[in-house]
Amino acid sequence: MQRNRQNFINKAITLLLVMQLFLIGLQGKMKIDEGDSTLEVLIWMINQSIVVLQKVNRQEKQQNKNNH
C-alpha cells in the first residue's frame, strides 16, 4: 500500500515537472513574440530549466533514500 502511494506521488511530481517545462517553453515563445532577443530568452529558459533539473535531482535522491 505504501509503495503504491509513493509510486502515485512520484508520477504526480513527474507530471507537474513536465508541465513546468512546457510552461517555460510557452513563456519563452511569448517573450520572443513580444520582441525580446532570442538569445536572451534562450538564456532565461536555460536558467528556468536548471531549477527544474535541480528539483528532479532532489526527487531522485529522495526516492533512492526511501528505497534503501
C-alpha positions in Angstrom: 0.0 0.0 0.0 2.8 2.4 1.0 4.7 1.6 -2.2 1.6 2.3 -4.4 1.1 5.6 -2.7 4.7 6.6 -3.2 4.6 5.5 -6.8 1.5 7.7 -7.4 3.2 10.6 -5.7 6.3 10.2 -7.8 4.2 10.1 -11.0 2.3 13.2 -10.0 5.5 15.1 -9.3 6.9 14.0 -12.6 3.8 15.2 -14.4 4.0 18.6 -12.6 7.7 19.0 -13.6 6.9 18.2 -17.2 4.1 20.7 -17.1 6.5 23.3 -15.7 8.9 22.7 -18.5 6.1 23.1 -21.0 5.1 26.4 -19.4 8.7 27.6 -19.5 8.7 26.9 -23.3 5.4 28.7 -23.7 6.6 31.7 -21.8 9.8 31.8 -23.8 7.7 31.8 -27.0 5.6 34.6 -25.7 8.7 36.6 -24.8 10.1 36.2 -28.3 6.7 37.2 -29.8 6.8 40.4 -27.6 10.1 41.3 -29.2 12.7 40.1 -26.7 16.0 38.9 -28.0 16.1 35.2 -28.9 19.4 34.8 -27.2 18.2 36.5 -24.0 15.1 34.3 -24.0 17.2 31.2 -24.5 19.4 32.1 -21.6 16.3 32.8 -19.5 14.8 29.4 -20.5 18.1 27.6 -19.6 18.1 29.3 -16.2 14.5 28.3 -15.5 15.2 24.7 -16.7 18.1 24.4 -14.3 15.7 24.9 -11.4 13.5 22.1 -12.7 16.5 19.8 -13.1 17.6 20.5 -9.5 14.1 19.5 -8.4 14.3 16.3 -10.4 17.7 15.5 -8.8 16.3 16.1 -5.3 13.3 13.9 -6.1 15.6 11.1 -7.4 17.8 11.3 -4.3 14.7 11.2 -2.0 13.4 8.2 -3.9 16.7 6.3 -3.7 16.8 7.1 0.0 13.3 5.7 0.5 14.1 2.6 -1.5 17.1 1.6 0.6 
